[in-house]
Amino acid sequence: MGELVGVLLAGGMGTRYEEGNKLLATVPGDDEPIVRRAARSLETAVDYTVAVLGYESDAVARTITGAVDETVYNPDYEQGQSTSVRAGARTARKRGADAAVFLPGDMPCVDRTTVDRIATTHRETDSDVVLPTTDGQRGNPVLFDSAMFDELLELSGDTGGRVLFDDADVRRIDVADAGIHVDVDTVADRDRLDCNGDTHGSTPSF
């Protein structure tokens, strides 16, 4: 099997967060920045990690130094999430990756074993898309086979890869990981974070 690239989507402005850049806010209890903890969720399962940056890119880049292999700057980040997805897919395709797994940078509670299972499922099934579910609800991260890269590169607006699911071979795997549903949009979301407990949140929109 070829390379699996992890794509950390860390370019958004996070306009609903009331106290600066949410990605730089720390996880309660361990003082690790949210974006760095998200990056570490990908460490064991992928061969190479790229972070797509935009808003306050220099500060975010410093925060994830050593946790990712590469950073790329998305100059169009204000135009929505699809621009960062395209940048990640472009990097994965340039590297000749077999697949890419996308994780929003505001999701610090995803268990590493979930990403491992997603990667293993792709190797065993060669599905177009592999995504995790808990309690019947879809979550993140989401893996896309290289066969989907061209379609990812055609995305537009403030949307992620979910618009491609209807026409793809999608493999859903059930995981005991509430973190796949936990993202940080507001200060209240951040204050409720408990990545070692039974944390629940809204289903992220990627």
N, CA and C atoms as an extended XYZ file, in Angstrom:
618
Properties=species:S:1:pos:R:3:atomname:S:1:resname:S:1:resid:I:1 pbc="F F F"
N         0.834       -1.196        0.000 N   MET     1
C         0.000        0.000        0.000 CA  MET     1
C         0.874        1.253        0.000 C   MET     1
N         0.367        2.292       -0.648 N   GLY     2
C         1.088        3.551       -0.704 CA  GLY     2
C         0.829        4.416        0.509 C   GLY     2
N         1.219        5.657        0.391 N   GLU     3
C         1.213        6.578        1.520 CA  GLU     3
C        -0.193        7.040        1.895 C   GLU     3
N        -0.410        7.182        3.199 N   LEU     4
C        -1.621        7.803        3.728 CA  LEU     4
C        -1.227        9.159        4.303 C   LEU     4
N        -1.827       10.208        3.765 N   VAL     5
C        -1.538       11.569        4.203 CA  VAL     5
C        -2.637       12.043        5.146 C   VAL     5
N        -2.244       12.605        6.273 N   GLY     6
C        -3.188       13.257        7.168 CA  GLY     6
C        -3.245       14.738        6.852 C   GLY     6
N        -4.454       15.270        6.732 N   VAL     7
C        -4.645       16.686        6.423 CA  VAL     7
C        -5.348       17.352        7.607 C   VAL     7
N        -4.652       18.250        8.267 N   LEU     8
C        -5.213       19.013        9.365 CA  LEU     8
C        -5.720       20.342        8.823 C   LEU     8
N        -7.016       20.559        8.922 N   LEU     9
C        -7.628       21.775        8.390 CA  LEU     9
C        -7.581       22.854        9.468 C   LEU     9
N        -6.607       23.738        9.357 N   ALA    10
C        -6.335       24.713       10.419 CA  ALA    10
C        -6.261       26.131        9.880 C   ALA    10
N        -7.109       26.446        8.915 N   GLY    11
C        -7.035       27.759        8.289 CA  GLY    11
C        -8.211       28.673        8.544 C   GLY    11
N        -9.260       28.179        9.224 N   GLY    12
C       -10.475       28.964        9.377 CA  GLY    12
C       -10.354       30.115       10.356 C   GLY    12
N       -11.283       31.063       10.253 N   MET    13
C       -11.256       32.255       11.087 CA  MET    13
C       -11.946       32.036       12.433 C   MET    13
N       -12.824       31.033       12.525 N   GLY    14
C       -13.495       30.755       13.791 CA  GLY    14
C       -14.238       31.956       14.342 C   GLY    14
N       -15.097       32.563       13.535 N   THR    15
C       -15.731       33.837       13.909 CA  THR    15
C       -16.698       33.717       15.080 C   THR    15
N       -17.156       32.522       15.405 N   ARG    16
C       -18.084       32.359       16.533 CA  ARG    16
C       -17.352       32.317       17.879 C   ARG    16
N       -16.040       32.139       17.837 N   TYR    17
C       -15.268       32.075       19.079 CA  TYR    17
C       -15.026       33.493       19.591 C   TYR    17
N       -15.370       33.751       20.856 N   GLU    18
C       -15.429       35.112       21.368 CA  GLU    18
C       -14.102       35.644       21.903 C   GLU    18
N       -13.080       34.804       22.025 N   GLU    19
C       -11.843       35.237       22.678 CA  GLU    19
C       -10.614       34.879       21.843 C   GLU    19
N       -10.465       35.517       20.688 N   GLY    20
C        -9.287       35.288       19.866 CA  GLY    20
C        -9.420       34.067       18.978 C   GLY    20
N        -8.301       33.426       18.700 N   ASN    21
C        -8.250       32.286       17.782 CA  ASN    21
C        -8.497       30.998       18.562 C   ASN    21
N        -9.586       30.321       18.258 N   LYS    22
C        -9.952       29.124       19.016 CA  LYS    22
C        -8.904       28.020       18.898 C   LYS    22
N        -8.210       27.953       17.771 N   LEU    23
C        -7.218       26.894       17.592 CA  LEU    23
C        -6.059       27.028       18.573 C   LEU    23
N        -5.805       28.246       19.031 N   LEU    24
C        -4.706       28.500       19.957 CA  LEU    24
C        -5.143       28.409       21.409 C   LEU    24
N        -6.458       28.319       21.637 N   ALA    25
C        -6.958       28.140       23.001 CA  ALA    25
C        -6.528       26.763       23.505 C   ALA    25
N        -6.422       26.629       24.815 N   THR    26
C        -5.925       25.378       25.373 CA  THR    26
C        -7.049       24.464       25.836 C   THR    26
N        -6.753       23.179       25.828 N   VAL    27
C        -7.692       22.175       26.317 CA  VAL    27
C        -7.686       22.226       27.841 C   VAL    27
N        -8.841       22.353       28.472 N   PRO    28
C        -8.876       22.400       29.940 CA  PRO    28
C        -8.219       21.160       30.552 C   PRO    28
N        -7.412       21.410       31.565 N   GLY    29
C        -6.824       20.300       32.294 CA  GLY    29
C        -5.410       19.955       31.897 C   GLY    29
N        -5.027       20.218       30.620 N   ASP    30
C        -3.649       19.904       30.248 CA  ASP    30
C        -2.930       21.052       29.550 C   ASP    30
N        -3.647       22.136       29.288 N   ASP    31
C        -3.058       23.361       28.727 CA  ASP    31
C        -2.396       23.150       27.375 C   ASP    31
N        -2.777       22.120       26.648 N   GLU    32
C        -2.265       21.930       25.291 CA  GLU    32
C        -3.185       22.649       24.307 C   GLU    32
N        -2.652       23.400       23.364 N   PRO    33
C        -3.501       24.076       22.383 CA  PRO    33
C        -4.376       23.093       21.610 C   PRO    33
N        -5.585       23.529       21.339 N   ILE    34
C        -6.562       22.681       20.663 CA  ILE    34
C        -6.010       22.147       19.344 C   ILE    34
N        -5.395       22.995       18.537 N   VAL    35
C        -4.933       22.571       17.221 CA  VAL    35
C        -3.781       21.571       17.324 C   VAL    35
N        -2.937       21.709       18.322 N   ARG    36
C        -1.828       20.768       18.477 CA  ARG    36
C        -2.341       19.398       18.906 C   ARG    36
N        -3.309       19.398       19.804 N   ARG    37
C        -3.871       18.116       20.228 CA  ARG    37
C        -4.568       17.423       19.054 C   ARG    37
N        -5.260       18.200       18.218 N   ALA    38
C        -5.883       17.617       17.039 CA  ALA    38
C        -4.831       16.999       16.122 C   ALA    38
N        -3.729       17.707       15.918 N   ALA    39
C        -2.654       17.190       15.061 CA  ALA    39
C        -2.124       15.870       15.590 C   ALA    39
N        -1.996       15.756       16.898 N   ARG    40
C        -1.451       14.526       17.480 CA  ARG    40
C        -2.391       13.337       17.336 C   ARG    40
N        -3.667       13.593       17.091 N   SER    41
C        -4.604       12.494       16.856 CA  SER    41
C        -4.251       11.708       15.592 C   SER    41
N        -3.562       12.372       14.673 N   LEU    42
C        -3.222       11.743       13.395 CA  LEU    42
C        -1.882       11.009       13.423 C   LEU    42
N        -1.086       11.219       14.450 N   GLU    43
C         0.318       10.817       14.449 CA  GLU    43
C         0.567        9.350       14.119 C   GLU    43
N        -0.153        8.447       14.756 N   THR    44
C         0.212        7.036       14.640 CA  THR    44
C        -0.331        6.374       13.383 C   THR    44
N        -1.395        6.915       12.805 N   ALA    45
C        -2.076        6.228       11.707 CA  ALA    45
C        -1.593        6.638       10.327 C   ALA    45
N        -1.060        7.847       10.183 N   VAL    46
C        -0.708        8.348        8.857 CA  VAL    46
C         0.803        8.334        8.660 C   VAL    46
N         1.190        8.396        7.395 N   ASP    47
C         2.614        8.403        7.057 CA  ASP    47
C         3.194        9.817        7.000 C   ASP    47
N         2.332       10.790        6.772 N   TYR    48
C         2.789       12.164        6.549 CA  TYR    48
C         1.624       13.081        6.883 C   TYR    48
N         1.886       14.146        7.626 N   THR    49
C         0.819       15.071        8.016 CA  THR    49
C         1.099       16.463        7.479 C   THR    49
N         0.093       17.035        6.823 N   VAL    50
C         0.183       18.401        6.342 CA  VAL    50
C        -0.922       19.217        7.008 C   VAL    50
N        -0.569       20.392        7.493 N   ALA    51
C        -1.543       21.304        8.065 CA  ALA    51
C        -1.804       22.425        7.071 C   ALA    51
N        -3.065       22.671        6.789 N   VAL    52
C        -3.446       23.761        5.886 CA  VAL    52
C        -3.777       24.971        6.750 C   VAL    52
N        -3.010       26.045        6.571 N   LEU    53
C        -3.123       27.236        7.406 CA  LEU    53
C        -3.742       28.391        6.631 C   LEU    53
N        -4.256       29.359        7.390 N   GLY    54
C        -4.818       30.561        6.779 CA  GLY    54
C        -4.813       31.689        7.780 C   GLY    54
N        -5.893       31.814        8.538 N   TYR    55
C        -6.014       32.863        9.548 CA  TYR    55
C        -4.924       32.712       10.613 C   TYR    55
N        -4.215       33.813       10.899 N   GLU    56
C        -3.125       33.833       11.868 CA  GLU    56
C        -2.180       32.648       11.655 C   GLU    56
N        -1.763       32.475       10.424 N   SER    57
C        -0.983       31.291       10.047 CA  SER    57
C         0.335       31.173       10.787 C   SER    57
N         1.010       32.286       11.029 N   ASP    58
C         2.300       32.212       11.708 CA  ASP    58
C         2.151       31.673       13.124 C   ASP    58
N         1.156       32.155       13.837 N   ALA    59
C         0.941       31.710       15.215 CA  ALA    59
C         0.529       30.246       15.263 C   ALA    59
N        -0.333       29.838       14.337 N   VAL    60
C        -0.759       28.438       14.301 CA  VAL    60
C         0.414       27.540       13.943 C   VAL    60
N         1.219       27.964       12.985 N   ALA    61
C         2.380       27.170       12.581 CA  ALA    61
C         3.333       26.949       13.744 C   ALA    61
N         3.588       28.001       14.525 N   ARG    62
C         4.471       27.852       15.687 CA  ARG    62
C         3.890       26.865       16.699 C   ARG    62
N         2.587       26.870       16.827 N   THR    63
C         1.924       26.021       17.821 CA  THR    63
C         2.013       24.543       17.468 C   THR    63
N         2.057       24.221       16.184 N   ILE    64
C         2.061       22.804       15.783 CA  ILE    64
C         3.440       22.341       15.309 C   ILE    64
N         4.471       23.149       15.547 N   THR    65
C         5.823       22.738       15.186 CA  THR    65
C         6.157       21.395       15.839 C   THR    65
N         6.638       20.463       15.035 N   GLY    66
C         6.986       19.145       15.539 CA  GLY    66
C         5.842       18.154       15.553 C   GLY    66
N         4.600       18.646       15.393 N   ALA    67
C         3.431       17.760       15.391 CA  ALA    67
C         2.950       17.444       13.979 C   ALA    67
N         3.452       18.187       12.977 N   VAL    68
C         3.107       17.934       11.578 CA  VAL    68
C         4.396       17.922       10.756 C   VAL    68
N         4.329       17.333        9.570 N   ASP    69
C         5.505       17.266        8.697 CA  ASP    69
C         5.639       18.466        7.782 C   ASP    69
N         4.521       19.119        7.488 N   GLU    70
C         4.538       20.219        6.518 CA  GLU    70
C         3.369       21.144        6.805 C   GLU    70
N         3.550       22.413        6.518 N   THR    71
C         2.440       23.358        6.534 CA  THR    71
C         2.328       23.998        5.155 C   THR    71
N         1.110       24.208        4.711 N   VAL    72
C         0.870       24.932        3.465 CA  VAL    72
C        -0.092       26.071        3.770 C   VAL    72
N         0.133       27.185        3.119 N   TYR    73
C        -0.706       28.360        3.350 CA  TYR    73
C        -1.791       28.441        2.288 C   TYR    73
N        -3.022       28.637        2.732 N   ASN    74
C        -4.158       28.790        1.839 CA  ASN    74
C        -4.545       30.266        1.786 C   ASN    74
N        -4.185       30.959        0.729 N   PRO    75
C        -4.473       32.394        0.666 CA  PRO    75
C        -5.957       32.700        0.525 C   PRO    75
N        -6.757       31.688        0.208 N   ASP    76
C        -8.184       31.889       -0.017 CA  ASP    76
C        -9.025       31.431        1.176 C   ASP    76
N        -8.427       31.320        2.364 N   TYR    77
C        -9.126       30.732        3.511 CA  TYR    77
C       -10.425       31.450        3.861 C   TYR    77
N       -10.509       32.759        3.582 N   GLU    78
C       -11.728       33.506        3.907 CA  GLU    78
C       -12.910       33.088        3.030 C   GLU    78
N       -12.659       32.349        1.969 N   GLN    79
C       -13.725       31.925        1.067 CA  GLN    79
C       -14.378       30.616        1.485 C   GLN    79
N       -13.950       30.040        2.601 N   GLY    80
C       -14.634       28.868        3.117 CA  GLY    80
C       -13.774       27.625        3.195 C   GLY    80
N       -14.319       26.624        3.884 N   GLN    81
C       -13.579       25.405        4.179 CA  GLN    81
C       -13.132       24.657        2.925 C   GLN    81
N       -13.916       24.740        1.869 N   SER    82
C       -13.578       23.984        0.664 CA  SER    82
C       -12.197       24.372        0.128 C   SER    82
N       -11.794       25.619        0.331 N   THR    83
C       -10.487       26.047       -0.184 CA  THR    83
C        -9.351       25.335        0.548 C   THR    83
N        -9.530       25.078        1.834 N   SER    84
C        -8.520       24.345        2.587 CA  SER    84
C        -8.543       22.864        2.249 C   SER    84
N        -9.739       22.321        2.019 N   VAL    85
C        -9.842       20.923        1.578 CA  VAL    85
C        -9.110       20.747        0.255 C   VAL    85
N        -9.303       21.686       -0.660 N   ARG    86
C        -8.631       21.599       -1.957 CA  ARG    86
C        -7.120       21.651       -1.786 C   ARG    86
N        -6.641       22.532       -0.904 N   ALA    87
C        -5.197       22.626       -0.681 CA  ALA    87
C        -4.643       21.328       -0.121 C   ALA    87
N        -5.378       20.691        0.793 N   GLY    88
C        -4.936       19.417        1.340 CA  GLY    88
C        -4.933       18.311        0.316 C   GLY    88
N        -5.994       18.259       -0.497 N   ALA    89
C        -6.072       17.237       -1.545 CA  ALA    89
C        -4.977       17.438       -2.583 C   ALA    89
N        -4.678       18.684       -2.873 N   ARG    90
C        -3.628       18.986       -3.847 CA  ARG    90
C        -2.264       18.486       -3.355 C   ARG    90
N        -1.996       18.692       -2.074 N   THR    91
C        -0.742       18.222       -1.501 CA  THR    91
C        -0.670       16.706       -1.514 C   THR    91
N        -1.770       16.045       -1.126 N   ALA    92
C        -1.794       14.579       -1.112 CA  ALA    92
C        -1.592       14.017       -2.512 C   ALA    92
N        -2.227       14.625       -3.501 N   ARG    93
C        -2.079       14.138       -4.882 CA  ARG    93
C        -0.652       14.359       -5.379 C   ARG    93
N        -0.067       15.499       -5.039 N   LYS    94
C         1.311       15.786       -5.445 CA  LYS    94
C         2.273       14.747       -4.881 C   LYS    94
N         1.985       14.253       -3.678 N   ARG    95
C         2.843       13.261       -3.051 CA  ARG    95
C         2.556       11.848       -3.551 C   ARG    95
N         1.535       11.680       -4.377 N   GLY    96
C         1.186       10.362       -4.887 CA  GLY    96
C         0.550        9.470       -3.840 C   GLY    96
N        -0.147       10.071       -2.871 N   ALA    97
C        -0.755        9.311       -1.780 CA  ALA    97
C        -1.884        8.417       -2.275 C   ALA    97
N        -2.052        7.292       -1.598 N   ASP    98
C        -3.176        6.401       -1.881 CA  ASP    98
C        -4.480        6.957       -1.333 C   ASP    98
N        -4.379        7.735       -0.257 N   ALA    99
C        -5.570        8.277        0.392 CA  ALA    99
C        -5.154        9.428        1.301 C   ALA    99
N        -6.147       10.211        1.716 N   ALA   100
C        -5.915       11.298        2.659 CA  ALA   100
C        -7.039       11.296        3.683 C   ALA   100
N        -6.672       11.502        4.941 N   VAL   101
C        -7.664       11.573        6.010 CA  VAL   101
C        -7.689       13.004        6.536 C   VAL   101
N        -8.878       13.599        6.510 N   PHE   102
C        -9.058       15.014        6.827 CA  PHE   102
C        -9.641       15.177        8.230 C   PHE   102
N        -8.986       16.034        9.024 N   LEU   103
C        -9.452       16.321       10.375 CA  LEU   103
C        -9.463       17.830       10.601 C   LEU   103
N       -10.614       18.407       10.966 N   PRO   104
C       -10.645       19.826       11.310 CA  PRO   104
C        -9.780       20.105       12.537 C   PRO   104
N        -9.078       21.210       12.527 N   GLY   105
C        -8.157       21.541       13.604 CA  GLY   105
C        -8.813       21.934       14.901 C   GLY   105
N       -10.145       22.099       14.897 N   ASP   106
C       -10.849       22.454       16.134 CA  ASP   106
C       -11.463       21.234       16.809 C   ASP   106
N       -10.949       20.032       16.471 N   MET   107
C       -11.464       18.788       17.053 CA  MET   107
C       -10.345       18.082       17.818 C   MET   107
N       -10.160       18.438       19.102 N   PRO   108
C        -9.012       17.921       19.842 CA  PRO   108
C        -9.232       16.588       20.551 C   PRO   108
N       -10.431       16.040       20.489 N   CYS   109
C       -10.742       14.875       21.323 CA  CYS   109
C       -10.838       13.553       20.564 C   CYS   109
N       -10.495       13.531       19.294 N   VAL   110
C       -10.539       12.284       18.526 CA  VAL   110
C        -9.466       11.330       19.038 C   VAL   110
N        -9.859       10.091       19.308 N   ASP   111
C        -8.912        9.090       19.804 CA  ASP   111
C        -8.040        8.582       18.659 C   ASP   111
N        -6.756        8.405       18.929 N   ARG   112
C        -5.851        7.909       17.888 CA  ARG   112
C        -6.283        6.551       17.349 C   ARG   112
N        -6.881        5.727       18.200 N   THR   113
C        -7.298        4.393       17.737 CA  THR   113
C        -8.393        4.492       16.687 C   THR   113
N        -9.185        5.561       16.731 N   THR   114
C       -10.209        5.771       15.701 CA  THR   114
C        -9.565        5.988       14.349 C   THR   114
N        -8.517        6.814       14.314 N   VAL   115
C        -7.825        7.065       13.055 CA  VAL   115
C        -7.148        5.794       12.562 C   VAL   115
N        -6.600        5.017       13.488 N   ASP   116
C        -5.997        3.737       13.113 CA  ASP   116
C        -7.022        2.821       12.455 C   ASP   116
N        -8.216        2.758       13.018 N   ARG   117
C        -9.263        1.894       12.455 CA  ARG   117
C        -9.712        2.372       11.081 C   ARG   117
N        -9.787        3.676       10.913 N   ILE   118
C       -10.158        4.226        9.603 CA  ILE   118
C        -9.126        3.822        8.562 C   ILE   118
N        -7.852        3.955        8.911 N   ALA   119
C        -6.775        3.594        7.981 CA  ALA   119
C        -6.802        2.108        7.664 C   ALA   119
N        -6.989        1.281        8.670 N   THR   120
C        -7.030       -0.165        8.460 CA  THR   120
C        -8.206       -0.562        7.581 C   THR   120
N        -9.358        0.058        7.823 N   THR   121
C       -10.539       -0.255        7.017 CA  THR   121
C       -10.311        0.087        5.551 C   THR   121
N        -9.645        1.203        5.303 N   HIS   122
C        -9.363        1.554        3.907 CA  HIS   122
C        -8.432        0.537        3.264 C   HIS   122
N        -7.415        0.120        3.989 N   ARG   123
C        -6.488       -0.870        3.434 CA  ARG   123
C        -7.208       -2.179        3.121 C   ARG   123
N        -8.183       -2.542        3.937 N   GLU   124
C        -8.866       -3.827        3.772 CA  GLU   124
C        -9.991       -3.788        2.754 C   GLU   124
N       -10.571       -2.616        2.516 N   THR   125
C       -11.765       -2.533        1.660 CA  THR   125
C       -11.560       -1.714        0.399 C   THR   125
N       -10.566       -0.812        0.394 N   ASP   126
C       -10.313        0.070       -0.745 CA  ASP   126
C       -11.534        0.924       -1.078 C   ASP   126
N       -12.319        1.290       -0.057 N   SER   127
C       -13.507        2.119       -0.263 CA  SER   127
C       -13.116        3.535       -0.670 C   SER   127
N       -14.041        4.221       -1.354 N   ASP   128
C       -13.796        5.617       -1.736 CA  ASP   128
C       -13.678        6.512       -0.508 C   ASP   128
N       -14.536        6.251        0.471 N   VAL   129
C       -14.618        7.079        1.675 CA  VAL   129
C       -14.755        6.161        2.882 C   VAL   129
N       -14.037        6.478        3.945 N   VAL   130
C       -14.215        5.775        5.219 CA  VAL   130
C       -14.457        6.833        6.290 C   VAL   130
N       -15.526        6.645        7.057 N   LEU   131
C       -15.844        7.619        8.096 CA  LEU   131
C       -16.329        6.905        9.349 C   LEU   131
N       -16.129        7.528       10.509 N   PRO   132
C       -16.543        6.910       11.767 CA  PRO   132
C       -17.943        7.345       12.180 C   PRO   132
N       -18.625        6.476       12.914 N   THR   133
C       -19.912        6.818       13.501 CA  THR   133
C       -19.926        6.409       14.963 C   THR   133
N       -20.665        7.150       15.748 N   THR   134
C       -20.940        6.810       17.140 CA  THR   134
C       -22.398        7.162       17.413 C   THR   134
N       -23.109        6.233       18.031 N   ASP   135
C       -24.541        6.431       18.295 CA  ASP   135
C       -25.308        6.743       17.015 C   ASP   135
N       -24.853        6.139       15.907 N   GLY   136
C       -25.546        6.302       14.639 CA  GLY   136
C       -25.270        7.603       13.926 C   GLY   136
N       -24.440        8.468       14.491 N   GLN   137
C       -24.153        9.757       13.878 CA  GLN   137
C       -22.748        9.784       13.293 C   GLN   137
N       -22.648       10.327       12.101 N   ARG   138
C       -21.363       10.456       11.430 CA  ARG   138
C       -20.500       11.499       12.124 C   ARG   138
N       -19.179       11.253       12.123 N   GLY   139
C       -18.251       12.217       12.702 CA  GLY   139
C       -17.008       12.370       11.856 C   GLY   139
N       -15.980       12.917       12.442 N   ASN   140
C       -14.684       13.136       11.790 CA  ASN   140
C       -13.593       12.430       12.564 C   ASN   140
N       -12.461       12.115       11.937 N   PRO   141
C       -12.011       12.492       10.585 CA  PRO   141
C       -12.618       11.605        9.503 C   PRO   141
N       -12.452       12.046        8.256 N   VAL   142
C       -12.965       11.323        7.099 CA  VAL   142
C       -11.816       11.042        6.138 C   VAL   142
N       -11.734        9.801        5.690 N   LEU   143
C       -10.702        9.397        4.724 CA  LEU   143
C       -11.281        9.369        3.320 C   LEU   143
N       -10.523        9.910        2.373 N   PHE   144
C       -10.879        9.863        0.956 CA  PHE   144
C        -9.785        9.148        0.184 C   PHE   144
N       -10.179        8.163       -0.592 N   ASP   145
C        -9.250        7.473       -1.469 CA  ASP   145
C        -8.764        8.431       -2.556 C   ASP   145
N        -7.612        8.136       -3.118 N   SER   146
C        -7.053        9.000       -4.167 CA  SER   146
C        -7.980        9.130       -5.367 C   SER   146
N        -8.864        8.144       -5.564 N   ALA   147
C        -9.823        8.223       -6.664 CA  ALA   147
C       -10.780        9.404       -6.504 C   ALA   147
N       -10.843        9.957       -5.279 N   MET   148
C       -11.745       11.079       -5.005 CA  MET   148
C       -11.031       12.429       -5.036 C   MET   148
N        -9.729       12.436       -5.236 N   PHE   149
C        -8.991       13.704       -5.149 CA  PHE   149
C        -9.464       14.722       -6.182 C   PHE   149
N        -9.719       14.280       -7.406 N   ASP   150
C       -10.171       15.231       -8.431 CA  ASP   150
C       -11.481       15.893       -8.021 C   ASP   150
N       -12.387       15.109       -7.423 N   GLU   151
C       -13.661       15.679       -6.984 CA  GLU   151
C       -13.481       16.620       -5.804 C   GLU   151
N       -12.566       16.289       -4.898 N   LEU   152
C       -12.272       17.202       -3.798 CA  LEU   152
C       -11.732       18.531       -4.317 C   LEU   152
N       -10.968       18.482       -5.390 N   LEU   153
C       -10.384       19.694       -5.958 CA  LEU   153
C       -11.417       20.575       -6.657 C   LEU   153
N       -12.623       20.058       -6.833 N   GLU   154
C       -13.688       20.842       -7.469 CA  GLU   154
C       -14.673       21.427       -6.463 C   GLU   154
N       -14.458       21.188       -5.168 N   LEU   155
C       -15.359       21.715       -4.151 CA  LEU   155
C       -15.308       23.239       -4.128 C   LEU   155
N       -16.405       23.849       -3.694 N   SER   156
C       -16.454       25.300       -3.592 CA  SER   156
C       -17.296       25.699       -2.383 C   SER   156
N       -17.097       26.944       -1.947 N   GLY   157
C       -17.889       27.465       -0.846 CA  GLY   157
C       -17.436       26.959        0.514 C   GLY   157
N       -18.286       27.167        1.508 N   ASP   158
C       -17.951       26.789        2.881 CA  ASP   158
C       -18.486       25.396        3.166 C   ASP   158
N       -17.925       24.418        2.473 N   THR   159
C       -18.380       23.047        2.632 CA  THR   159
C       -17.183       22.113        2.568 C   THR   159
N       -17.359       20.967        3.179 N   GLY   160
C       -16.319       19.952        3.134 CA  GLY   160
C       -16.682       18.847        2.169 C   GLY   160
N       -16.116       17.679        2.386 N   GLY   161
C       -16.297       16.580        1.450 CA  GLY   161
C       -17.618       15.853        1.541 C   GLY   161
N       -18.470       16.229        2.497 N   ARG   162
C       -19.727       15.501        2.684 CA  ARG   162
C       -20.622       15.541        1.450 C   ARG   162
N       -20.472       16.571        0.619 N   VAL   163
C       -21.316       16.683       -0.565 CA  VAL   163
C       -21.014       15.584       -1.576 C   VAL   163
N       -19.905       14.870       -1.398 N   LEU   164
C       -19.524       13.815       -2.338 CA  LEU   164
C       -20.021       12.430       -1.912 C   LEU   164
N       -20.578       12.324       -0.718 N   PHE   165
C       -20.906       11.009       -0.173 CA  PHE   165
C       -21.962       10.259       -0.977 C   PHE   165
N       -22.940       10.974       -1.527 N   ASP   166
C       -24.068       10.306       -2.178 CA  ASP   166
C       -23.635        9.454       -3.366 C   ASP   166
N       -22.590        9.858       -4.048 N   ASP   167
C       -22.162        9.153       -5.256 CA  ASP   167
C       -20.890        8.340       -5.055 C   ASP   167
N       -20.497        8.140       -3.796 N   ALA   168
C       -19.249        7.424       -3.514 CA  ALA   168
C       -19.533        6.112       -2.796 C   ALA   168
N       -18.536        5.232       -2.828 N   ASP   169
C       -18.574        3.995       -2.044 CA  ASP   169
C       -18.107        4.346       -0.636 C   ASP   169
N       -19.057        4.532        0.282 N   VAL   170
C       -18.769        5.007        1.628 CA  VAL   170
C       -18.828        3.850        2.615 C   VAL   170
N       -17.775        3.658        3.366 N   ARG   171
C       -17.730        2.644        4.414 CA  ARG   171
C       -17.810        3.345        5.773 C   ARG   171
N       -18.850        3.033        6.527 N   ARG   172
C       -19.025        3.603        7.864 CA  ARG   172
C       -18.588        2.574        8.902 C   ARG   172
N       -17.779        3.021        9.860 N   ILE   173
C       -17.341        2.115       10.921 CA  ILE   173
C       -17.794        2.674       12.272 C   ILE   173
N       -18.335        1.811       13.091 N   ASP   174
C       -18.809        2.226       14.406 CA  ASP   174
C       -17.644        2.213       15.389 C   ASP   174
N       -17.457        3.326       16.091 N   VAL   175
C       -16.367        3.441       17.058 CA  VAL   175
C       -16.914        3.939       18.387 C   VAL   175
N       -16.269        3.540       19.462 N   ALA   176
C       -16.646        4.012       20.799 CA  ALA   176
C       -15.813        5.249       21.121 C   ALA   176
N       -16.098        6.328       20.412 N   ASP   177
C       -15.272        7.535       20.517 CA  ASP   177
C       -16.161        8.763       20.380 C   ASP   177
N       -16.579        9.325       21.520 N   ALA   178
C       -17.408       10.530       21.492 CA  ALA   178
C       -16.678       11.706       20.870 C   ALA   178
N       -15.342       11.640       20.819 N   GLY   179
C       -14.558       12.742       20.288 CA  GLY   179
C       -14.791       13.026       18.817 C   GLY   179
N       -15.329       12.066       18.070 N   ILE   180
C       -15.570       12.296       16.646 CA  ILE   180
C       -16.693       13.301       16.422 C   ILE   180
N       -17.438       13.625       17.478 N   HIS   181
C       -18.540       14.579       17.388 CA  HIS   181
C       -18.246       15.894       18.095 C   HIS   181
N       -17.035       16.057       18.608 N   VAL   182
C       -16.739       17.212       19.463 CA  VAL   182
C       -15.854       18.210       18.737 C   VAL   182
N       -16.402       19.379       18.445 N   ASP   183
C       -15.599       20.465       17.913 CA  ASP   183
C       -15.797       21.698       18.775 C   ASP   183
N       -14.943       22.675       18.591 N   VAL   184
C       -14.976       23.897       19.396 CA  VAL   184
C       -15.355       25.060       18.494 C   VAL   184
N       -16.545       25.621       18.734 N   ASP   185
C       -16.975       26.810       18.001 CA  ASP   185
C       -17.000       28.046       18.887 C   ASP   185
N       -17.290       27.857       20.177 N   THR   186
C       -17.446       28.973       21.095 CA  THR   186
C       -16.597       28.742       22.350 C   THR   186
N       -16.472       29.780       23.154 N   VAL   187
C       -15.750       29.644       24.424 CA  VAL   187
C       -16.445       28.622       25.314 C   VAL   187
N       -17.767       28.592       25.288 N   ALA   188
C       -18.503       27.611       26.091 CA  ALA   188
C       -18.156       26.192       25.662 C   ALA   188
N       -18.002       25.966       24.354 N   ASP   189
C       -17.583       24.639       23.872 CA  ASP   189
C       -16.226       24.279       24.442 C   ASP   189
N       -15.323       25.232       24.423 N   ARG   190
C       -13.977       24.989       24.942 CA  ARG   190
C       -14.029       24.673       26.432 C   ARG   190
N       -14.826       25.412       27.188 N   ASP   191
C       -14.886       25.214       28.631 CA  ASP   191
C       -15.488       23.861       29.001 C   ASP   191
N       -16.294       23.287       28.106 N   ARG   192
C       -16.914       21.982       28.374 CA  ARG   192
C       -16.025       20.813       27.977 C   ARG   192
N       -14.933       21.075       27.304 N   LEU   193
C       -14.096       19.990       26.803 CA  LEU   193
C       -13.595       19.094       27.928 C   LEU   193
N       -13.718       17.798       27.702 N   ASP   194
C       -13.139       16.799       28.603 CA  ASP   194
C       -12.782       15.601       27.738 C   ASP   194
N       -11.605       15.665       27.127 N   CYS   195
C       -11.232       14.637       26.156 CA  CYS   195
C       -11.006       13.272       26.796 C   CYS   195
N       -10.929       13.226       28.108 N   ASN   196
C       -10.764       11.946       28.794 CA  ASN   196
C       -12.075       11.446       29.390 C   ASN   196
N       -13.145       12.192       29.175 N   GLY   197
C       -14.427       11.822       29.747 CA  GLY   197
C       -15.469       11.582       28.678 C   GLY   197
N       -16.721       11.710       29.065 N   ASP   198
C       -17.839       11.429       28.167 CA  ASP   198
C       -18.322       12.733       27.548 C   ASP   198
N       -17.423       13.398       26.851 N   THR   199
C       -17.741       14.684       26.245 CA  THR   199
C       -18.603       14.496       24.997 C   THR   199
N       -19.605       15.299       24.863 N   HIS   200
C       -20.453       15.268       23.674 CA  HIS   200
C       -20.585       16.664       23.125 C   HIS   200
N       -20.776       16.756       21.828 N   GLY   201
C       -20.942       18.058       21.199 CA  GLY   201
C       -21.767       17.901       19.944 C   GLY   201
N       -21.884       18.982       19.189 N   SER   202
C       -22.627       18.932       17.942 CA  SER   202
C       -21.836       18.138       16.907 C   SER   202
N       -22.558       17.546       15.965 N   THR   203
C       -21.888       16.812       14.916 CA  THR   203
C       -21.192       17.787       13.971 C   THR   203
N       -19.875       17.737       13.836 N   PRO   204
C       -19.154       18.665       12.972 CA  PRO   204
C       -19.604       18.542       11.519 C   PRO   204
N       -19.316       19.577       10.738 N   SER   205
C       -19.942       19.704        9.429 CA  SER   205
C       -19.078       19.296        8.251 C   SER   205
N       -17.852       18.746        8.483 N   PHE   206
C       -16.984       18.457        7.338 CA  PHE   206
C       -17.650       17.459        6.394 C   PHE   206
